[in-house]
Amino acid sequence: MAAFAAGCGGNTTVTVVDDPPLESAFEAVLDQEQERTLGDLAQAADLQREEWDRMYYFRVPLLMSEVNRILDTSGVVWEGLPTVGAEGMIVFMSEGRVVHAVVDRSPALALSGFATADSVVRPDTSGGLEKVGVEAKGR
């Protein structure tokens, strides 16, 4: 789970963490070449205990200001933003609040906008690159 702390001036700090079970769940989609729902993957990675309604994906390099703009999380300070050696960052949210932020090391995800628990997740080898495609439900 991502760590959260209130900072000076009411700012919140979110720490981006590694989550091997979640990455393994996405990797299994590639290995088994089977479609699953994002909710199934989150449950397999033991995220069902956390309430979430949307998942966002950011490819590296990324800027804290851009993440806050897209997520509408003005003032959030992101610690541990992924850089070299990572594909991106996965962020689970609930009602506009960050509940889990994960470094994505492998496989890379393809998502434009946000996904929900019923979004279909499937292997995507377009362009000759192995990645996991996640169905977008909105922007």
C-alpha positions as a Python dict, from the first residue, in 0.01 Angstrom:
ca = {
    (1, 'M'): (0, 0, 0),
    (2, 'A'): (122, 350, -70),
    (3, 'A'): (210, 556, 234),
    (4, 'F'): (25, 882, 294),
    (5, 'A'): (109, 1165, 528),
    (6, 'A'): (-25, 1513, 581),
    (7, 'G'): (239, 1775, 518),
    (8, 'C'): (281, 2143, 583),
    (9, 'G'): (-1, 2355, 453),
    (10, 'G'): (-231, 2054, 429),
    (11, 'N'): (-36, 1889, 147),
    (12, 'T'): (-52, 1512, 127),
    (13, 'T'): (250, 1297, 50),
    (14, 'V'): (208, 977, -153),
    (15, 'T'): (492, 726, -161),
    (16, 'V'): (510, 516, -476),
    (17, 'V'): (594, 155, -383),
    (18, 'D'): (688, -172, -549),
    (19, 'D'): (406, -428, -562),
    (20, 'P'): (537, -763, -692),
    (21, 'P'): (198, -942, -663),
    (22, 'L'): (30, -678, -881),
    (23, 'E'): (310, -691, -1140),
    (24, 'S'): (287, -1072, -1139),
    (25, 'A'): (-87, -1050, -1206),
    (26, 'F'): (-25, -832, -1513),
    (27, 'E'): (262, -1058, -1624),
    (28, 'A'): (29, -1360, -1607),
    (29, 'V'): (-194, -1196, -1869),
    (30, 'L'): (102, -1202, -2110),
    (31, 'D'): (227, -1547, -2010),
    (32, 'Q'): (-114, -1714, -2029),
    (33, 'E'): (-232, -1504, -2326),
    (34, 'Q'): (-574, -1469, -2162),
    (35, 'E'): (-806, -1174, -2113),
    (36, 'R'): (-906, -1088, -1758),
    (37, 'T'): (-1076, -795, -1591),
    (38, 'L'): (-880, -538, -1394),
    (39, 'G'): (-1091, -628, -1091),
    (40, 'D'): (-980, -993, -1120),
    (41, 'L'): (-615, -886, -1138),
    (42, 'A'): (-649, -650, -842),
    (43, 'Q'): (-813, -926, -639),
    (44, 'A'): (-539, -1174, -736),
    (45, 'A'): (-285, -916, -615),
    (46, 'D'): (-478, -881, -286),
    (47, 'L'): (-602, -527, -358),
    (48, 'Q'): (-965, -614, -284),
    (49, 'R'): (-918, -489, 72),
    (50, 'E'): (-865, -142, -65),
    (51, 'E'): (-1158, 50, -202),
    (52, 'W'): (-1081, 183, -549),
    (53, 'D'): (-1292, 296, -839),
    (54, 'R'): (-1035, 400, -1101),
    (55, 'M'): (-686, 306, -1212),
    (56, 'Y'): (-456, 542, -1402),
    (57, 'Y'): (-126, 468, -1573),
    (58, 'F'): (164, 706, -1634),
    (59, 'R'): (464, 619, -1851),
    (60, 'V'): (809, 743, -1754),
    (61, 'P'): (942, 1006, -1768),
    (62, 'L'): (672, 1181, -1571),
    (63, 'L'): (636, 1507, -1384),
    (64, 'M'): (470, 1550, -1047),
    (65, 'S'): (281, 1853, -1180),
    (66, 'E'): (143, 1654, -1475),
    (67, 'V'): (34, 1365, -1250),
    (68, 'N'): (-144, 1610, -1018),
    (69, 'R'): (-310, 1786, -1311),
    (70, 'I'): (-446, 1462, -1462),
    (71, 'L'): (-557, 1318, -1128),
    (72, 'D'): (-687, 1654, -999),
    (73, 'T'): (-475, 1609, -685),
    (74, 'S'): (-337, 1960, -650),
    (75, 'G'): (-79, 1986, -374),
    (76, 'V'): (1, 1615, -350),
    (77, 'V'): (374, 1549, -315),
    (78, 'W'): (481, 1224, -483),
    (79, 'E'): (779, 1046, -331),
    (80, 'G'): (959, 773, -521),
    (81, 'L'): (832, 865, -867),
    (82, 'P'): (970, 603, -1105),
    (83, 'T'): (1255, 694, -1338),
    (84, 'V'): (1518, 486, -1517),
    (85, 'G'): (1455, 111, -1490),
    (86, 'A'): (1078, 145, -1473),
    (87, 'E'): (807, 148, -1738),
    (88, 'G'): (571, 375, -1547),
    (89, 'M'): (345, 424, -1247),
    (90, 'I'): (7, 268, -1167),
    (91, 'V'): (-229, 472, -947),
    (92, 'F'): (-548, 338, -791),
    (93, 'M'): (-797, 602, -674),
    (94, 'S'): (-1120, 614, -480),
    (95, 'E'): (-1350, 912, -514),
    (96, 'G'): (-1061, 1139, -616),
    (97, 'R'): (-823, 1015, -344),
    (98, 'V'): (-508, 812, -409),
    (99, 'V'): (-529, 473, -235),
    (100, 'H'): (-235, 286, -394),
    (101, 'A'): (57, 401, -612),
    (102, 'V'): (288, 143, -766),
    (103, 'V'): (611, 148, -968),
    (104, 'D'): (555, -51, -1289),
    (105, 'R'): (877, -226, -1378),
    (106, 'S'): (745, -492, -1618),
    (107, 'P'): (542, -551, -1823),
    (108, 'A'): (458, -211, -1965),
    (109, 'L'): (88, -122, -1965),
    (110, 'A'): (-104, 53, -2240),
    (111, 'L'): (-387, 270, -2104),
    (112, 'S'): (-513, 605, -2221),
    (113, 'G'): (-742, 763, -1965),
    (114, 'F'): (-858, 555, -1671),
    (115, 'A'): (-974, 199, -1616),
    (116, 'T'): (-1230, 49, -1378),
    (117, 'A'): (-1272, -295, -1220),
    (118, 'D'): (-1467, -420, -1525),
    (119, 'S'): (-1206, -299, -1778),
    (120, 'V'): (-1073, -582, -1995),
    (121, 'V'): (-699, -650, -1967),
    (122, 'R'): (-535, -838, -2255),
    (123, 'P'): (-197, -906, -2413),
    (124, 'D'): (-94, -638, -2663),
    (125, 'T'): (192, -708, -2901),
    (126, 'S'): (121, -426, -3144),
    (127, 'G'): (433, -261, -3277),
    (128, 'G'): (636, -571, -3191),
    (129, 'L'): (650, -483, -2820),
    (130, 'E'): (503, -700, -2546),
    (131, 'K'): (275, -499, -2322),
    (132, 'V'): (-55, -538, -2145),
    (133, 'G'): (-348, -344, -2287),
    (134, 'V'): (-602, -210, -2040),
    (135, 'E'): (-943, -99, -2169),
    (136, 'A'): (-1009, 268, -2094),
    (137, 'K'): (-1346, 368, -1948),
    (138, 'G'): (-1295, 745, -1964),
    (139, 'R'): (-1046, 1029, -1959),
}
